[in-house]
Structure formats: C-alpha cells, structure tokens
Amino acid sequence: MPSAAAAFRETSNKLPHGLPEPNDSVAEMRAFLARTRPQSPSEALRLLRSAYPDAPLGARVAACGLARD
C-alpha cells in the first residue's frame, strides 16, 4: 500500500502556489469549462470559483490555462 507522501509526488500541473494538485482536479475543472464555454478568462475564473469554492486559486488559474511554467 503506497504511503501518503508517495501519492502527493504524482502531480501533473505545476501551480503558481507551489503546492501539488491532484491530476483529476484540474482536468475536472477543464472539462467543466469546456461544457460551460465562458467568453473570457475572467468569466472562466468566476465560474470556477462558484463551482469549486474549495479549490485553491492556483488550481483554478491552471485550469483556465493562465498559469506560467
């Protein structure tokens, strides 16, 4: 059985806040945006804030494709 630390090492997105984010979290938000089709990045962030209030800002920014590498 893998340890909790090993689970956190498997991340796909480098987020601005530096904390690991599960692979499926950002992917789920991207799928949500694909369904809702916001007209601007600010609208996308507002929609994500409403739909995923517990998600960190960095994850929402990454889901919008606004995060820098």
Residue frames relative to the residue before (quaternion, step in Angstrom):
aa qw qx qy qz dx dy dz
M 1.0000 0.0000 0.0000 0.0000 0.00 0.00 0.00
P 0.4134 -0.7342 0.4743 0.2551 3.65 -0.69 1.01
S 0.4949 -0.6496 0.4883 0.3077 3.52 -1.14 0.63
A 0.6529 -0.5069 0.3833 0.4123 3.58 -1.26 0.31
A 0.6288 0.5411 -0.3405 0.4426 3.60 1.00 -0.74
A 0.6431 0.5203 -0.3264 0.4573 3.58 1.00 -0.73
A 0.6221 0.5452 -0.3420 0.4458 3.58 1.04 -0.71
F 0.6876 0.4856 -0.2889 0.4561 3.60 0.97 -0.75
R 0.5921 0.5799 -0.3759 0.4145 3.60 1.14 -0.35
E 0.6686 0.4839 -0.2986 0.4792 3.58 1.16 -0.50
T 0.2694 0.7424 -0.5675 0.2327 3.58 0.01 1.31
S 0.3232 -0.7699 0.5209 0.1777 3.54 -1.12 0.59
N 0.7621 0.3613 -0.1823 0.5054 3.58 1.09 -0.57
K 0.2803 -0.7283 0.6019 0.1695 3.53 -0.91 0.95
L 0.1298 -0.8352 0.5337 0.0296 3.56 -0.36 1.24
P 0.6375 -0.5725 0.3595 0.3696 3.59 -1.11 0.66
H 0.6921 0.4798 -0.2970 0.4501 3.60 0.99 -0.70
G 0.5030 -0.7122 0.3826 0.3055 3.57 1.28 0.00
L 0.5933 0.5610 -0.3794 0.4351 3.59 1.20 -0.03
P 0.5193 -0.6423 0.4506 0.3387 3.60 -0.99 0.70
E 0.1466 -0.7687 0.6190 0.0669 3.53 -1.10 0.72
P 0.5224 -0.6510 0.4363 0.3360 3.61 -0.83 0.87
N 0.6310 -0.5734 0.3815 0.3570 3.56 -1.10 0.75
D 0.7330 0.4616 -0.2543 0.4301 3.56 0.81 -0.97
S 0.5533 0.6344 -0.3962 0.3667 3.62 1.11 -0.48
V 0.7144 0.4182 -0.2493 0.5026 3.60 0.73 -1.04
A 0.6296 0.5334 -0.3348 0.4550 3.59 1.00 -0.74
E 0.6400 0.5185 -0.3164 0.4706 3.57 1.02 -0.79
M 0.6596 0.4958 -0.3066 0.4745 3.58 0.98 -0.82
R 0.6328 0.5212 -0.3305 0.4676 3.60 1.03 -0.74
A 0.6367 0.5100 -0.3258 0.4778 3.59 1.01 -0.75
F 0.6143 0.5387 -0.3342 0.4699 3.59 1.05 -0.77
L 0.6736 0.4864 -0.2954 0.4716 3.60 0.91 -0.89
A 0.6223 0.5362 -0.3424 0.4560 3.58 1.03 -0.69
R 0.6710 0.4865 -0.2938 0.4762 3.58 1.07 -0.72
T 0.7405 0.4266 -0.2310 0.4651 3.60 0.93 -0.89
R 0.1735 -0.8471 0.4844 0.1326 3.59 1.26 -0.48
P 0.0085 -0.8228 0.5678 -0.0253 3.61 0.50 1.15
Q 0.4959 -0.6924 0.4570 0.2565 3.57 -1.17 0.65
S 0.7973 0.1150 -0.0614 0.5894 3.61 1.22 -0.32
P 0.6403 -0.5179 0.3881 0.4138 3.59 -1.23 0.31
S 0.6483 0.5120 -0.3400 0.4495 3.60 0.96 -0.73
E 0.6305 0.5070 -0.3335 0.4840 3.59 1.04 -0.70
A 0.6276 0.5381 -0.3326 0.4538 3.59 0.99 -0.79
L 0.6703 0.4873 -0.3036 0.4701 3.59 0.91 -0.88
R 0.6329 0.5200 -0.3348 0.4657 3.61 1.01 -0.74
L 0.6520 0.5114 -0.3149 0.4628 3.58 0.94 -0.87
L 0.6738 0.4914 -0.2954 0.4661 3.58 0.94 -0.89
R 0.6218 0.5350 -0.3470 0.4547 3.59 1.02 -0.73
S 0.6722 0.4862 -0.2941 0.4746 3.59 1.02 -0.80
A 0.7290 0.4496 -0.2386 0.4578 3.56 0.90 -0.96
Y 0.7933 0.1705 -0.0622 0.5812 3.60 1.10 -0.75
P 0.0490 -0.8614 0.5047 0.0283 3.62 0.56 1.10
D 0.6916 0.4777 -0.2838 0.4615 3.60 1.12 -0.55
A 0.5333 0.6242 -0.4140 0.3931 3.60 1.23 -0.21
P 0.4890 -0.6576 0.4758 0.3196 3.60 -0.95 0.77
L 0.6462 -0.5379 0.3777 0.3878 3.56 -1.16 0.62
G 0.6355 0.5544 -0.3315 0.4229 3.58 0.94 -0.83
A 0.6478 0.5022 -0.3167 0.4774 3.58 1.04 -0.73
R 0.6524 0.5016 -0.3170 0.4715 3.58 0.99 -0.79
V 0.6295 0.5210 -0.3244 0.4765 3.60 1.03 -0.78
A 0.6572 0.5058 -0.3081 0.4662 3.59 0.94 -0.86
A 0.6407 0.5296 -0.3257 0.4505 3.58 1.00 -0.78
C 0.6672 0.4843 -0.2887 0.4868 3.58 1.14 -0.64
G 0.4690 -0.6814 0.4382 0.3516 3.57 1.24 -0.28
L 0.5068 0.6722 -0.4024 0.3596 3.58 1.21 0.41
A 0.5220 0.6528 -0.4137 0.3609 3.62 1.24 -0.19
R 0.3460 -0.7139 0.5712 0.2109 3.55 -1.11 0.75
D 0.4285 -0.6937 0.5164 0.2619 3.56 -1.10 0.68
